[in-house]
Amino acid sequence: MPDALNDSQSSPATTTVDAEDRYAALHADATAVLTDWRPTSPAAGGARDRVLALLTAGPVAMSREHRAGHVTASALVLDPTGSRVLLCLHGKFHRWVQLGGHCEAGDRTLAGAALREATEESGIGGLRIDPVPIDVDIHPVGCQGGSLHYDVRFAILAPAGAVEHVSDESTALGWFPPERLPEPLADGTAQLVAPALASLRRSPLRPAP
């Protein structure tokens, strides 16, 4: 999906109508998941409230076409022991960051979007996800000439012996001990470690719905 639409291709009204149809199920899931979620920190709670306010705009808020801001999904990938996390060196802003990105029209759930993105960016099959978020973060991005990502984060477990493969969006992938994350590190990535490890201890991670 392109980051921006040509005015001759689609009007804002048409874009909104299309999004209402294409992202309706995902919007409903995001609203339900975040309404029921118990935030893992005060900052995450404040960000959750801002995401719920954004979602009152309707399903268009799930699409990157919504310049005022849009919901994204990302995940911190853990190895089976929880002793390493998988990060990517992002090809555009050249910082180490968790895997994730934009929601797509085919996504039915936020957890499913995070799992799809992690699978695409890591090249690892058989990933399992906890469908309960571990964090919510809002940060500025360059989409549409300037927008905000309302990012909902999850914990994902890689199978034993998993071998990663660098995607077109990354310069490198690497496994790191949680207490020795690489530099330069993206803002908000380190804060995922504690809730991700808690998620791993709380219950077995599983395929996304």
C-alpha positions as protocol buffer text, in pm:
chain_id: "A"
residue {
  index: 1
  type: MET
  ca { x: 0 y: 0 z: 0 }
}
residue {
  index: 2
  type: PRO
  ca { x: 147 y: 341 z: -93 }
}
residue {
  index: 3
  type: ASP
  ca { x: 232 y: 587 z: 184 }
}
residue {
  index: 4
  type: ALA
  ca { x: 38 y: 861 z: 9 }
}
residue {
  index: 5
  type: LEU
  ca { x: -246 y: 882 z: -242 }
}
residue {
  index: 6
  type: ASN
  ca { x: -243 y: 1102 z: -550 }
}
residue {
  index: 7
  type: ASP
  ca { x: -530 y: 1350 z: -541 }
}
residue {
  index: 8
  type: SER
  ca { x: -634 y: 1242 z: -888 }
}
residue {
  index: 9
  type: GLN
  ca { x: -669 y: 884 z: -773 }
}
residue {
  index: 10
  type: SER
  ca { x: -884 y: 925 z: -465 }
}
residue {
  index: 11
  type: SER
  ca { x: -1053 y: 1200 z: -269 }
}
residue {
  index: 12
  type: PRO
  ca { x: -1040 y: 1209 z: 114 }
}
residue {
  index: 13
  type: ALA
  ca { x: -1408 y: 1110 z: 126 }
}
residue {
  index: 14
  type: THR
  ca { x: -1344 y: 806 z: -94 }
}
residue {
  index: 15
  type: THR
  ca { x: -1041 y: 707 z: 113 }
}
residue {
  index: 16
  type: THR
  ca { x: -1247 y: 722 z: 432 }
}
residue {
  index: 17
  type: VAL
  ca { x: -1529 y: 512 z: 285 }
}
residue {
  index: 18
  type: ASP
  ca { x: -1280 y: 251 z: 160 }
}
residue {
  index: 19
  type: ALA
  ca { x: -1112 y: 233 z: 501 }
}
residue {
  index: 20
  type: GLU
  ca { x: -1447 y: 190 z: 676 }
}
residue {
  index: 21
  type: ASP
  ca { x: -1492 y: -132 z: 480 }
}
residue {
  index: 22
  type: ARG
  ca { x: -1135 y: -264 z: 467 }
}
residue {
  index: 23
  type: TYR
  ca { x: -1038 y: -202 z: 830 }
}
residue {
  index: 24
  type: ALA
  ca { x: -1371 y: -252 z: 1010 }
}
residue {
  index: 25
  type: ALA
  ca { x: -1283 y: -585 z: 1173 }
}
residue {
  index: 26
  type: LEU
  ca { x: -936 y: -469 z: 1276 }
}
residue {
  index: 27
  type: HIS
  ca { x: -1077 y: -147 z: 1420 }
}
residue {
  index: 28
  type: ALA
  ca { x: -1330 y: -344 z: 1625 }
}
residue {
  index: 29
  type: ASP
  ca { x: -1055 y: -572 z: 1758 }
}
residue {
  index: 30
  type: ALA
  ca { x: -827 y: -281 z: 1847 }
}
residue {
  index: 31
  type: THR
  ca { x: -1107 y: -104 z: 2033 }
}
residue {
  index: 32
  type: ALA
  ca { x: -1200 y: -416 z: 2230 }
}
residue {
  index: 33
  type: VAL
  ca { x: -840 y: -516 z: 2311 }
}
residue {
  index: 34
  type: LEU
  ca { x: -735 y: -172 z: 2433 }
}
residue {
  index: 35
  type: THR
  ca { x: -1058 y: -109 z: 2626 }
}
residue {
  index: 36
  type: ASP
  ca { x: -1003 y: -428 z: 2826 }
}
residue {
  index: 37
  type: TRP
  ca { x: -625 y: -396 z: 2860 }
}
residue {
  index: 38
  type: ARG
  ca { x: -456 y: -335 z: 3194 }
}
residue {
  index: 39
  type: PRO
  ca { x: -164 y: -100 z: 3117 }
}
residue {
  index: 40
  type: THR
  ca { x: 185 y: -213 z: 3211 }
}
residue {
  index: 41
  type: SER
  ca { x: 296 y: 137 z: 3314 }
}
residue {
  index: 42
  type: PRO
  ca { x: 148 y: 483 z: 3370 }
}
residue {
  index: 43
  type: ALA
  ca { x: 297 y: 602 z: 3041 }
}
residue {
  index: 44
  type: ALA
  ca { x: 144 y: 308 z: 2856 }
}
residue {
  index: 45
  type: GLY
  ca { x: -190 y: 384 z: 3019 }
}
residue {
  index: 46
  type: GLY
  ca { x: -183 y: 743 z: 2899 }
}
residue {
  index: 47
  type: ALA
  ca { x: -87 y: 631 z: 2549 }
}
residue {
  index: 48
  type: ARG
  ca { x: -368 y: 373 z: 2552 }
}
residue {
  index: 49
  type: ASP
  ca { x: -620 y: 646 z: 2629 }
}
residue {
  index: 50
  type: ARG
  ca { x: -490 y: 852 z: 2338 }
}
residue {
  index: 51
  type: VAL
  ca { x: -520 y: 553 z: 2103 }
}
residue {
  index: 52
  type: LEU
  ca { x: -880 y: 497 z: 2211 }
}
residue {
  index: 53
  type: ALA
  ca { x: -949 y: 864 z: 2141 }
}
residue {
  index: 54
  type: LEU
  ca { x: -793 y: 825 z: 1795 }
}
residue {
  index: 55
  type: LEU
  ca { x: -1011 y: 520 z: 1728 }
}
residue {
  index: 56
  type: THR
  ca { x: -1325 y: 733 z: 1759 }
}
residue {
  index: 57
  type: ALA
  ca { x: -1237 y: 852 z: 1407 }
}
residue {
  index: 58
  type: GLY
  ca { x: -1344 y: 506 z: 1287 }
}
residue {
  index: 59
  type: PRO
  ca { x: -1163 y: 232 z: 1091 }
}
residue {
  index: 60
  type: VAL
  ca { x: -966 y: 491 z: 890 }
}
residue {
  index: 61
  type: ALA
  ca { x: -749 y: 533 z: 1202 }
}
residue {
  index: 62
  type: MET
  ca { x: -605 y: 187 z: 1131 }
}
residue {
  index: 63
  type: SER
  ca { x: -476 y: 295 z: 789 }
}
residue {
  index: 64
  type: ARG
  ca { x: -150 y: 474 z: 709 }
}
residue {
  index: 65
  type: GLU
  ca { x: -363 y: 704 z: 490 }
}
residue {
  index: 66
  type: HIS
  ca { x: -490 y: 875 z: 808 }
}
residue {
  index: 67
  type: ARG
  ca { x: -242 y: 1161 z: 832 }
}
residue {
  index: 68
  type: ALA
  ca { x: -352 y: 1273 z: 1178 }
}
residue {
  index: 69
  type: GLY
  ca { x: -211 y: 944 z: 1307 }
}
residue {
  index: 70
  type: HIS
  ca { x: -271 y: 571 z: 1267 }
}
residue {
  index: 71
  type: VAL
  ca { x: -248 y: 255 z: 1474 }
}
residue {
  index: 72
  type: THR
  ca { x: 51 y: 27 z: 1412 }
}
residue {
  index: 73
  type: ALA
  ca { x: 155 y: -307 z: 1562 }
}
residue {
  index: 74
  type: SER
  ca { x: 499 y: -426 z: 1671 }
}
residue {
  index: 75
  type: ALA
  ca { x: 653 y: -699 z: 1883 }
}
residue {
  index: 76
  type: LEU
  ca { x: 959 y: -788 z: 2084 }
}
residue {
  index: 77
  type: VAL
  ca { x: 1072 y: -1135 z: 1974 }
}
residue {
  index: 78
  type: LEU
  ca { x: 1222 y: -1358 z: 2245 }
}
residue {
  index: 79
  type: ASP
  ca { x: 1412 y: -1683 z: 2217 }
}
residue {
  index: 80
  type: PRO
  ca { x: 1261 y: -1986 z: 2398 }
}
residue {
  index: 81
  type: THR
  ca { x: 1460 y: -1920 z: 2716 }
}
residue {
  index: 82
  type: GLY
  ca { x: 1395 y: -1547 z: 2731 }
}
residue {
  index: 83
  type: SER
  ca { x: 1771 y: -1489 z: 2741 }
}
residue {
  index: 84
  type: ARG
  ca { x: 1788 y: -1309 z: 2403 }
}
residue {
  index: 85
  type: VAL
  ca { x: 1572 y: -1066 z: 2209 }
}
residue {
  index: 86
  type: LEU
  ca { x: 1569 y: -1017 z: 1832 }
}
residue {
  index: 87
  type: LEU
  ca { x: 1605 y: -660 z: 1703 }
}
residue {
  index: 88
  type: CYS
  ca { x: 1648 y: -513 z: 1357 }
}
residue {
  index: 89
  type: LEU
  ca { x: 1869 y: -226 z: 1246 }
}
residue {
  index: 90
  type: HIS
  ca { x: 1610 y: -22 z: 1062 }
}
residue {
  index: 91
  type: GLY
  ca { x: 1707 y: 68 z: 708 }
}
residue {
  index: 92
  type: LYS
  ca { x: 1557 y: 419 z: 716 }
}
residue {
  index: 93
  type: PHE
  ca { x: 1641 y: 566 z: 1056 }
}
residue {
  index: 94
  type: HIS
  ca { x: 1942 y: 346 z: 1134 }
}
residue {
  index: 95
  type: ARG
  ca { x: 1855 y: 249 z: 1489 }
}
residue {
  index: 96
  type: TRP
  ca { x: 1797 y: -90 z: 1649 }
}
residue {
  index: 97
  type: VAL
  ca { x: 1427 y: -145 z: 1708 }
}
residue {
  index: 98
  type: GLN
  ca { x: 1168 y: -418 z: 1767 }
}
residue {
  index: 99
  type: LEU
  ca { x: 996 y: -569 z: 1464 }
}
residue {
  index: 100
  type: GLY
  ca { x: 666 y: -428 z: 1339 }
}
residue {
  index: 101
  type: GLY
  ca { x: 496 y: -174 z: 1121 }
}
residue {
  index: 102
  type: HIS
  ca { x: 174 y: -70 z: 952 }
}
residue {
  index: 103
  type: CYS
  ca { x: -151 y: -262 z: 970 }
}
residue {
  index: 104
  type: GLU
  ca { x: -285 y: -395 z: 641 }
}
residue {
  index: 105
  type: ALA
  ca { x: -640 y: -436 z: 513 }
}
residue {
  index: 106
  type: GLY
  ca { x: -616 y: -816 z: 543 }
}
residue {
  index: 107
  type: ASP
  ca { x: -533 y: -805 z: 916 }
}
residue {
  index: 108
  type: ARG
  ca { x: -821 y: -910 z: 1138 }
}
residue {
  index: 109
  type: THR
  ca { x: -658 y: -849 z: 1478 }
}
residue {
  index: 110
  type: LEU
  ca { x: -380 y: -632 z: 1620 }
}
residue {
  index: 111
  type: ALA
  ca { x: -198 y: -943 z: 1741 }
}
residue {
  index: 112
  type: GLY
  ca { x: -227 y: -1090 z: 1393 }
}
residue {
  index: 113
  type: ALA
  ca { x: -82 y: -772 z: 1241 }
}
residue {
  index: 114
  type: ALA
  ca { x: 214 y: -781 z: 1482 }
}
residue {
  index: 115
  type: LEU
  ca { x: 274 y: -1150 z: 1410 }
}
residue {
  index: 116
  type: ARG
  ca { x: 260 y: -1094 z: 1033 }
}
residue {
  index: 117
  type: GLU
  ca { x: 506 y: -805 z: 1053 }
}
residue {
  index: 118
  type: ALA
  ca { x: 745 y: -1000 z: 1276 }
}
residue {
  index: 119
  type: THR
  ca { x: 733 y: -1302 z: 1044 }
}
residue {
  index: 120
  type: GLU
  ca { x: 793 y: -1090 z: 734 }
}
residue {
  index: 121
  type: GLU
  ca { x: 1079 y: -892 z: 888 }
}
residue {
  index: 122
  type: SER
  ca { x: 1255 y: -1184 z: 1059 }
}
residue {
  index: 123
  type: GLY
  ca { x: 1198 y: -1459 z: 802 }
}
residue {
  index: 124
  type: ILE
  ca { x: 1127 y: -1696 z: 1093 }
}
residue {
  index: 125
  type: GLY
  ca { x: 833 y: -1935 z: 1070 }
}
residue {
  index: 126
  type: GLY
  ca { x: 645 y: -2076 z: 1367 }
}
residue {
  index: 127
  type: LEU
  ca { x: 647 y: -1760 z: 1578 }
}
residue {
  index: 128
  type: ARG
  ca { x: 397 y: -1754 z: 1866 }
}
residue {
  index: 129
  type: ILE
  ca { x: 238 y: -1444 z: 2017 }
}
residue {
  index: 130
  type: ASP
  ca { x: 69 y: -1338 z: 2338 }
}
residue {
  index: 131
  type: PRO
  ca { x: -244 y: -1152 z: 2215 }
}
residue {
  index: 132
  type: VAL
  ca { x: -237 y: -931 z: 2526 }
}
residue {
  index: 133
  type: PRO
  ca { x: -36 y: -612 z: 2458 }
}
residue {
  index: 134
  type: ILE
  ca { x: 276 y: -540 z: 2662 }
}
residue {
  index: 135
  type: ASP
  ca { x: 303 y: -167 z: 2583 }
}
residue {
  index: 136
  type: VAL
  ca { x: 156 y: 123 z: 2387 }
}
residue {
  index: 137
  type: ASP
  ca { x: 372 y: 408 z: 2256 }
}
residue {
  index: 138
  type: ILE
  ca { x: 306 y: 715 z: 2040 }
}
residue {
  index: 139
  type: HIS
  ca { x: 584 y: 871 z: 1834 }
}
residue {
  index: 140
  type: PRO
  ca { x: 625 y: 1096 z: 1529 }
}
residue {
  index: 141
  type: VAL
  ca { x: 706 y: 944 z: 1187 }
}
residue {
  index: 142
  type: GLY
  ca { x: 751 y: 1061 z: 831 }
}
residue {
  index: 143
  type: CYS
  ca { x: 438 y: 894 z: 686 }
}
residue {
  index: 144
  type: GLN
  ca { x: 229 y: 1124 z: 464 }
}
residue {
  index: 145
  type: GLY
  ca { x: 487 y: 1396 z: 510 }
}
residue {
  index: 146
  type: GLY
  ca { x: 452 y: 1384 z: 889 }
}
residue {
  index: 147
  type: SER
  ca { x: 223 y: 1178 z: 1110 }
}
residue {
  index: 148
  type: LEU
  ca { x: 212 y: 978 z: 1434 }
}
residue {
  index: 149
  type: HIS
  ca { x: 235 y: 605 z: 1498 }
}
residue {
  index: 150
  type: TYR
  ca { x: 5 y: 489 z: 1775 }
}
residue {
  index: 151
  type: ASP
  ca { x: 201 y: 168 z: 1826 }
}
residue {
  index: 152
  type: VAL
  ca { x: 56 y: -129 z: 2015 }
}
residue {
  index: 153
  type: ARG
  ca { x: 332 y: -371 z: 2118 }
}
residue {
  index: 154
  type: PHE
  ca { x: 325 y: -747 z: 2186 }
}
residue {
  index: 155
  type: ALA
  ca { x: 558 y: -1028 z: 2297 }
}
residue {
  index: 156
  type: ILE
  ca { x: 647 y: -1302 z: 2049 }
}
residue {
  index: 157
  type: LEU
  ca { x: 832 y: -1629 z: 2107 }
}
residue {
  index: 158
  type: ALA
  ca { x: 1063 y: -1775 z: 1841 }
}
residue {
  index: 159
  type: PRO
  ca { x: 1100 y: -2153 z: 1806 }
}
residue {
  index: 160
  type: ALA
  ca { x: 1419 y: -2324 z: 1919 }
}
residue {
  index: 161
  type: GLY
  ca { x: 1693 y: -2306 z: 1659 }
}
residue {
  index: 162
  type: ALA
  ca { x: 1526 y: -2024 z: 1466 }
}
residue {
  index: 163
  type: VAL
  ca { x: 1741 y: -1867 z: 1195 }
}
residue {
  index: 164
  type: GLU
  ca { x: 1661 y: -1509 z: 1100 }
}
residue {
  index: 165
  type: HIS
  ca { x: 1679 y: -1363 z: 749 }
}
residue {
  index: 166
  type: VAL
  ca { x: 1718 y: -990 z: 684 }
}
residue {
  index: 167
  type: SER
  ca { x: 1428 y: -830 z: 496 }
}
residue {
  index: 168
  type: ASP
  ca { x: 1431 y: -535 z: 257 }
}
residue {
  index: 169
  type: GLU
  ca { x: 1331 y: -303 z: 543 }
}
residue {
  index: 170
  type: SER
  ca { x: 1632 y: -387 z: 762 }
}
residue {
  index: 171
  type: THR
  ca { x: 2006 y: -343 z: 739 }
}
residue {
  index: 172
  type: ALA
  ca { x: 2070 y: -620 z: 992 }
}
residue {
  index: 173
  type: LEU
  ca { x: 1905 y: -849 z: 1245 }
}
residue {
  index: 174
  type: GLY
  ca { x: 2063 y: -958 z: 1571 }
}
residue {
  index: 175
  type: TRP
  ca { x: 1997 y: -1143 z: 1895 }
}
residue {
  index: 176
  type: PHE
  ca { x: 2094 y: -959 z: 2213 }
}
residue {
  index: 177
  type: PRO
  ca { x: 2080 y: -1027 z: 2588 }
}
residue {
  index: 178
  type: PRO
  ca { x: 1802 y: -814 z: 2741 }
}
residue {
  index: 179
  type: GLU
  ca { x: 2052 y: -645 z: 2972 }
}
residue {
  index: 180
  type: ARG
  ca { x: 2292 y: -556 z: 2686 }
}
residue {
  index: 181
  type: LEU
  ca { x: 2087 y: -404 z: 2406 }
}
residue {
  index: 182
  type: PRO
  ca { x: 2273 y: -252 z: 2111 }
}
residue {
  index: 183
  type: GLU
  ca { x: 2330 y: 113 z: 2030 }
}
residue {
  index: 184
  type: PRO
  ca { x: 2197 y: 327 z: 1877 }
}
residue {
  index: 185
  type: LEU
  ca { x: 1864 y: 202 z: 2014 }
}
residue {
  index: 186
  type: ALA
  ca { x: 1527 y: 342 z: 1914 }
}
residue {
  index: 187
  type: ASP
  ca { x: 1333 y: 530 z: 2180 }
}
residue {
  index: 188
  type: GLY
  ca { x: 1081 y: 305 z: 2352 }
}
residue {
  index: 189
  type: THR
  ca { x: 1243 y: -29 z: 2267 }
}
residue {
  index: 190
  type: ALA
  ca { x: 1419 y: -91 z: 2600 }
}
residue {
  index: 191
  type: GLN
  ca { x: 1092 y: -46 z: 2789 }
}
residue {
  index: 192
  type: LEU
  ca { x: 952 y: -358 z: 2618 }
}
residue {
  index: 193
  type: VAL
  ca { x: 1194 y: -602 z: 2781 }
}
residue {
  index: 194
  type: ALA
  ca { x: 1041 y: -627 z: 3129 }
}
residue {
  index: 195
  type: PRO
  ca { x: 676 y: -666 z: 3020 }
}
residue {
  index: 196
  type: ALA
  ca { x: 778 y: -910 z: 2743 }
}
residue {
  index: 197
  type: LEU
  ca { x: 959 y: -1134 z: 2991 }
}
residue {
  index: 198
  type: ALA
  ca { x: 662 y: -1110 z: 3227 }
}
residue {
  index: 199
  type: SER
  ca { x: 436 y: -1219 z: 2940 }
}
residue {
  index: 200
  type: LEU
  ca { x: 658 y: -1520 z: 2873 }
}
residue {
  index: 201
  type: ARG
  ca { x: 640 y: -1622 z: 3239 }
}
residue {
  index: 202
  type: ARG
  ca { x: 265 y: -1560 z: 3266 }
}
residue {
  index: 203
  type: SER
  ca { x: 140 y: -1798 z: 3000 }
}
residue {
  index: 204
  type: PRO
  ca { x: 257 y: -1993 z: 2695 }
}
residue {
  index: 205
  type: LEU
  ca { x: 259 y: -1775 z: 2386 }
}
residue {
  index: 206
  type: ARG
  ca { x: 47 y: -1902 z: 2098 }
}
residue {
  index: 207
  type: PRO
  ca { x: -51 y: -1836 z: 1735 }
}
residue {
  index: 208
  type: ALA
  ca { x: -244 y: -1512 z: 1679 }
}
residue {
  index: 209
  type: PRO
  ca { x: -622 y: -1533 z: 1633 }
}
